[in-house]
Every structure is written in C-alpha cells, then in structure tokens.
Amino acid sequence: MIRFLSHNEIDKRKWDATVENAPDGMIYALSWYLDVVSPGWAALVEGDYEKIFPLPVKRKFGIHYVIQPPFVQQLGLISQTEANGKEVAEFIGSLPDRYKFMDIQLNEKNRADDFSGKIVQRRNILLSLYHDAPEKNYHENTRRNVRKFQKSGRGIVEDPVAAEDIIRLFAAGQGKKYGVIKTHYAILSRLLNVLGRKGLSTVCTVREEDRLLSGAVFVRSYDRYIFLFSAGSPEGRGIHALPGIIDSFIRTHAGEKMWLDFEGSDNPDLARFYKGFGGREVQYPRVILNRLPRFLRWVKSV
C-alpha cells in the first residue's frame, strides 16, 4: 500500500538507504539534500521504504501544491527494483486530494506513459568518462574554444572556498538577465556549504589576479558528476574560460566509470554547447497535474 507521509513522519535513515541502494538513486533525493532545497518536503512510500516518491510540497494562500525545487533536476519514483509506467502513475494517483497542483520532473528511468495529466519530455546531456581520452569525441568548435582558452595562459584552480564568489558573479551578470529570485541564491549558498562539508563538490575557478573570471561547481552523485552551477564574466567568456574548466574536469576524471551530467538543456544553444564535449541526449519526463479551479490557475507560476 502507498502511504502519504508528512515530513516529521519520514524515517530518513530508511529513506536514504533506499536511495543509496536503488539503480535510479540520485543525490537530489537524499533527505539532507531535500532538507536544504525543499524544507518540509513530504513523501509517498510503499511497504518498508522499498519504493519512495519525494514530494517537494509548498503552501501559498491556503493552496497546497507540489513543485520542482531549485537545483534539483530529477526526482520521481525511486525503487530498489525497476519501476514501470503503471507504478509511476499509481504513485502520482496517490497524491492526497488537498494537493491541487503538481509540476515535477521524474528521473530518466521513470516512464510516464500511464499518467493521465500533461507530460513534457525534457532533455539532458550525459558524457561517458569511461574512456581514457573522452576529449577525442569533442566537436571541432569545442576543440577550438579549448585551444583559445589554453592560449590565454590562464590557469584553472580548485578552490573550495570560492563557491560564494561564483554565486556573486552569477548574481551580478546572468542572474539579472534571467531574473533569478533572491531566495534561490540563499538556497544555493546553503546547498554549496553542505556539499562542501560533505566533500561532494569540486569548485573550479579561473582568475586574473584576485578577480574571478569564471567558475563552476561539480557535484558527485553515485555514478555521475553533476555540472551543478557556473558563472562567467564578459572577460571570462571572451577567453572561453568555461569550456576550459569543463575540459580540465573531463581530463582529470577520464577513465573513471562515471558520467558527467550536464543537467540539460532544453535551450538549443546550451544543448549544442554541452553536446560539443561528445555527450549524448537522454530524456526524462516532467509531469503536470492540475486540479485547481479555473479562477486559481495562477498558482502554476509560483
């Protein structure tokens, strides 16, 4: 039987054991990660935590809903055995009636064929690091940009304490362009702090003296490294610092039985940039369930 559990009812020890032993387990679903990005999250659980479904729940103006939290690409049904589309639909169908709206992204091993609501296939790019020289599969434009960075003479430094600098660089540039809200920066700051303490993040930077030109954060998640966050200044983009950082990370980890997960993107230009490193496209479903009265459909945008 599938049970709904509020946050204080969840046995986090059992929960994390399921994530760690599941073939579709990812760092996003671990209890401590969810505690940071979605405080008060709830869950759907079957049996003795053999199958779990995290619910990033929120409430606004008395409306209960489930929404994908920031800095989480995939969630969905996590199981110690491979789940089929019918099971995924059963879990979503077990969402209590008081949750009138759901917009979440399942994981790449979930099928949503039997879900009766709206389904949008999202795109991710994965690069295998298994080979000793994955850079051999770079597209020509990527090779050219990496060479331009190398000719700039700038070095790449792993700097665990530079995460906040990268956030500030992003907020001053791309963050303004894309209208990122302040609360997301606070969440990201807490998340990077926790990841750093747990030794799960790698922070790479390119500087000119004390000035940050570009930076990126990679996170280890079981069988993959996740390209979680990056930022660059106009000068950094001018010398192609980000391609240089990604190339350096790929070469450092070449030969490992790991993937580099670029976390997207549905943006054609970003997808082309990520594929330039030789990655392949993988899809995962976004599912939307809307039980709101018509006059309350505004909640979709919160």
C-alpha positions as CSV (number, residue, x, y, z in Angstrom):
1,M,0.0,0.0,0.0
2,I,1.2,3.5,-0.9
3,R,1.2,5.9,2.1
4,F,1.5,9.6,2.3
5,L,4.0,10.8,4.9
6,S,4.3,14.3,6.2
7,H,7.9,15.5,6.8
8,N,8.1,14.6,10.5
9,E,6.8,11.0,9.8
10,I,9.6,10.1,7.4
11,D,12.3,7.7,8.6
12,K,15.3,9.4,7.0
13,R,17.6,6.5,7.8
14,K,15.4,4.1,5.8
15,W,14.8,6.7,3.1
16,D,18.4,7.3,2.4
17,A,19.2,3.6,2.4
18,T,16.6,3.2,-0.4
19,V,18.2,6.0,-2.4
20,E,21.7,4.6,-1.9
21,N,20.7,1.1,-3.0
22,A,18.4,2.0,-5.9
23,P,19.5,1.8,-9.5
24,D,17.8,5.2,-10.1
25,G,19.1,6.8,-6.9
26,M,20.5,10.3,-7.2
27,I,21.9,12.8,-4.8
28,Y,18.8,15.1,-5.3
29,A,16.6,12.6,-3.5
30,L,18.7,12.2,-0.3
31,S,17.0,13.5,2.8
32,W,19.6,16.1,3.6
33,Y,19.7,17.5,0.1
34,L,15.9,17.8,0.1
35,D,16.0,19.4,3.5
36,V,18.0,22.2,2.0
37,V,16.2,22.8,-1.3
38,S,12.7,22.0,-0.1
39,P,12.3,22.3,3.7
40,G,9.3,20.4,5.0
41,W,9.1,18.1,2.0
42,A,6.7,15.2,2.2
43,A,6.7,11.7,0.6
44,L,4.8,8.8,-0.8
45,V,6.2,5.4,0.5
46,E,5.3,1.8,-0.3
47,G,6.0,-1.0,2.1
48,D,9.1,-0.7,4.3
49,Y,10.5,2.0,2.1
50,E,11.0,-0.4,-0.9
51,K,9.6,2.4,-3.1
52,I,9.7,6.1,-2.4
53,F,8.5,9.2,-4.1
54,P,9.7,12.6,-2.7
55,L,7.1,15.4,-2.7
56,P,8.5,18.9,-2.6
57,V,5.4,20.4,-1.1
58,K,4.5,24.1,-0.6
59,R,1.6,26.1,0.5
60,K,0.5,29.6,-0.5
61,F,-2.7,31.4,0.3
62,G,-4.1,28.2,1.7
63,I,-3.3,26.3,-1.6
64,H,-1.3,23.1,-1.2
65,Y,0.8,22.1,-4.2
66,V,3.9,20.2,-5.3
67,I,6.6,22.0,-7.3
68,Q,10.1,21.2,-8.5
69,P,12.6,22.8,-6.2
70,P,15.6,24.8,-7.4
71,F,18.9,23.0,-8.0
72,V,17.1,19.6,-8.5
73,Q,16.9,18.3,-12.0
74,Q,15.2,14.9,-11.4
75,L,13.1,13.2,-8.6
76,G,10.2,10.9,-9.2
77,L,9.8,7.2,-8.2
78,I,12.9,5.6,-6.7
79,S,12.8,1.9,-6.2
80,Q,15.1,-1.0,-5.4
81,T,13.6,-2.7,-8.5
82,E,13.0,-1.2,-11.9
83,A,9.7,0.7,-11.9
84,N,7.2,0.6,-14.8
85,G,4.9,3.3,-16.1
86,K,1.9,1.8,-14.2
87,E,3.7,2.1,-10.9
88,V,4.7,5.7,-11.6
89,A,1.1,6.5,-12.3
90,E,-0.1,4.8,-9.2
91,F,2.2,6.8,-7.0
92,I,1.1,10.1,-8.6
93,G,-2.5,9.0,-8.2
94,S,-1.9,8.5,-4.5
95,L,-1.2,12.2,-4.0
96,P,-3.7,13.4,-1.4
97,D,-6.7,15.4,-2.8
98,R,-5.6,18.6,-0.9
99,Y,-2.7,19.0,-3.3
100,K,-4.4,20.6,-6.2
101,F,-1.4,21.2,-8.4
102,M,1.8,19.2,-9.2
103,D,4.6,20.2,-11.5
104,I,7.6,17.9,-11.0
105,Q,10.3,16.2,-13.0
106,L,10.7,12.4,-12.8
107,N,14.0,10.7,-13.2
108,E,15.3,9.3,-16.5
109,K,14.5,5.7,-15.5
110,N,10.8,6.6,-14.8
111,R,8.2,6.1,-17.5
112,A,5.1,8.3,-17.5
113,D,3.1,6.5,-20.2
114,D,0.2,5.7,-17.9
115,F,0.0,9.2,-16.4
116,S,-3.2,10.9,-17.4
117,G,-2.1,14.5,-16.9
118,K,0.3,16.6,-19.0
119,I,3.7,15.1,-19.9
120,V,6.6,17.1,-21.2
121,Q,9.8,15.3,-22.2
122,R,12.9,17.2,-21.0
123,R,16.4,16.9,-22.4
124,N,19.6,16.1,-20.5
125,I,23.1,15.6,-21.9
126,L,25.3,12.8,-20.4
127,L,29.0,12.3,-21.2
128,S,30.7,9.0,-20.5
129,L,34.1,9.3,-18.8
130,Y,34.8,5.6,-19.1
131,H,37.3,6.2,-21.9
132,D,40.9,7.2,-21.2
133,A,40.6,10.1,-23.7
134,P,37.0,11.3,-23.9
135,E,38.2,14.6,-25.4
136,K,38.7,12.7,-28.7
137,N,35.0,13.0,-29.2
138,Y,34.9,16.8,-28.9
139,H,33.2,18.7,-31.7
140,E,35.6,20.9,-33.7
141,N,34.1,24.2,-32.3
142,T,34.7,22.9,-28.8
143,R,38.3,22.0,-29.6
144,R,38.8,25.4,-31.0
145,N,37.4,27.1,-27.8
146,V,39.5,25.0,-25.5
147,R,42.6,25.9,-27.6
148,K,41.7,29.6,-27.3
149,F,41.5,29.3,-23.5
150,Q,44.8,27.4,-23.3
151,K,46.5,30.2,-25.4
152,S,45.2,32.8,-22.9
153,G,47.7,31.5,-20.4
154,R,45.1,31.5,-17.5
155,G,45.2,28.6,-15.1
156,I,42.4,26.6,-13.5
157,V,42.4,26.3,-9.7
158,E,40.3,24.1,-7.5
159,D,39.2,26.4,-4.7
160,P,36.6,25.0,-2.3
161,V,36.0,28.4,-0.6
162,A,35.2,30.2,-3.9
163,A,31.6,28.9,-4.2
164,E,30.2,32.2,-2.8
165,D,32.3,34.2,-5.3
166,I,30.7,32.2,-8.1
167,I,27.3,33.0,-6.7
168,R,28.1,36.7,-6.6
169,L,29.5,36.7,-10.1
170,F,26.3,35.0,-11.4
171,A,24.0,37.4,-9.5
172,A,25.8,40.4,-11.0
173,G,25.6,39.0,-14.5
174,Q,23.4,36.2,-15.8
175,G,21.2,36.3,-12.7
176,K,20.0,39.8,-13.6
177,K,19.4,38.7,-17.2
178,Y,17.3,35.7,-16.2
179,G,15.6,37.3,-13.2
180,V,16.7,34.8,-10.6
181,I,14.9,35.4,-7.3
182,K,16.9,36.2,-4.1
183,T,15.6,33.2,-2.1
184,H,17.2,30.9,-4.7
185,Y,20.6,32.4,-4.0
186,A,20.1,31.7,-0.3
187,I,19.2,28.1,-1.0
188,L,22.2,27.7,-3.3
189,S,24.5,29.2,-0.7
190,R,23.3,26.7,1.9
191,L,23.4,23.8,-0.5
192,L,27.0,24.5,-1.6
193,N,28.0,24.9,2.0
194,V,26.6,21.4,2.9
195,L,28.0,19.8,-0.2
196,G,31.5,21.2,0.6
197,R,31.3,20.0,4.2
198,K,30.4,16.5,2.9
199,G,33.3,16.5,0.4
200,L,30.9,16.0,-2.5
201,S,31.7,19.2,-4.5
202,T,34.6,20.3,-6.7
203,V,34.8,24.1,-7.2
204,C,36.9,25.2,-10.2
205,T,37.9,28.8,-10.9
206,V,39.7,30.9,-13.4
207,R,41.0,34.2,-12.1
208,E,43.0,37.3,-13.2
209,E,44.9,38.1,-10.0
210,D,42.1,38.4,-7.4
211,R,39.3,38.9,-9.9
212,L,37.1,35.9,-10.7
213,L,36.6,35.4,-14.4
214,S,34.7,32.1,-14.4
215,G,33.8,29.3,-12.0
216,A,31.9,26.1,-12.0
217,V,30.7,23.6,-9.3
218,F,30.6,19.9,-10.0
219,V,28.9,17.5,-7.6
220,R,29.5,13.8,-7.1
221,S,26.3,11.7,-7.2
222,Y,26.8,7.9,-7.2
223,D,27.7,7.0,-10.8
224,R,28.0,10.6,-12.1
225,Y,29.4,14.1,-11.6
226,I,26.7,16.7,-12.0
227,F,27.6,20.1,-13.5
228,L,25.5,22.0,-11.0
229,F,26.3,25.6,-11.3
230,S,28.6,28.0,-13.2
231,A,29.1,31.7,-13.8
232,G,31.3,33.9,-16.0
233,S,32.3,37.5,-16.5
234,P,32.4,39.1,-20.0
235,E,36.2,38.7,-19.8
236,G,35.9,35.0,-18.9
237,R,33.6,34.4,-21.8
238,G,36.0,36.2,-24.1
239,I,38.8,33.8,-23.3
240,H,36.4,30.8,-23.3
241,A,37.1,30.0,-19.6
242,L,34.1,27.8,-19.1
243,P,35.0,25.4,-21.9
244,G,38.5,25.3,-20.4
245,I,37.1,24.4,-17.0
246,I,34.9,21.6,-18.3
247,D,37.7,20.3,-20.5
248,S,40.0,20.2,-17.5
249,F,37.4,18.4,-15.3
250,I,36.9,15.8,-18.1
251,R,40.6,15.1,-18.5
252,T,41.1,14.9,-14.7
253,H,38.4,12.2,-14.4
254,A,39.0,10.4,-17.7
255,G,38.9,6.6,-17.3
256,E,36.6,6.6,-14.3
257,K,33.4,4.5,-14.5
258,M,31.4,7.7,-14.2
259,W,29.2,10.0,-16.2
260,L,29.4,13.8,-16.5
261,D,25.8,15.0,-16.2
262,F,25.3,18.5,-17.7
263,E,21.8,18.9,-16.3
264,G,20.2,19.9,-19.5
265,S,19.3,21.7,-21.5
266,D,16.1,22.4,-23.4
267,N,17.8,25.6,-24.6
268,P,19.1,24.7,-28.1
269,D,22.3,26.8,-27.7
270,L,23.1,25.3,-24.3
271,A,22.4,21.8,-25.6
272,R,24.7,22.3,-28.5
273,F,27.4,23.6,-26.2
274,Y,27.1,20.5,-23.9
275,K,27.0,18.1,-26.9
276,G,30.1,19.7,-28.1
277,F,32.0,17.7,-25.5
278,G,30.8,14.5,-27.0
279,G,27.8,13.9,-24.8
280,R,24.6,12.1,-25.7
281,E,21.0,13.1,-25.2
282,V,18.8,11.5,-22.6
283,Q,15.2,12.4,-21.9
284,Y,13.3,12.4,-18.7
285,P,9.6,13.3,-18.1
286,R,8.1,16.4,-16.5
287,V,4.6,15.7,-15.3
288,I,1.9,18.3,-14.5
289,L,-1.3,17.6,-12.6
290,N,-3.7,20.5,-12.4
291,R,-6.8,20.1,-10.2
292,L,-7.2,23.8,-9.4
293,P,-10.5,25.6,-10.0
294,R,-10.1,27.7,-13.2
295,F,-10.0,31.0,-11.3
296,L,-6.9,29.8,-9.4
297,R,-4.8,28.6,-12.3
298,W,-2.3,31.4,-11.4
299,V,-0.6,29.1,-9.0
300,K,1.2,27.4,-11.9
301,S,3.6,30.3,-11.9
302,V,4.7,30.2,-8.3
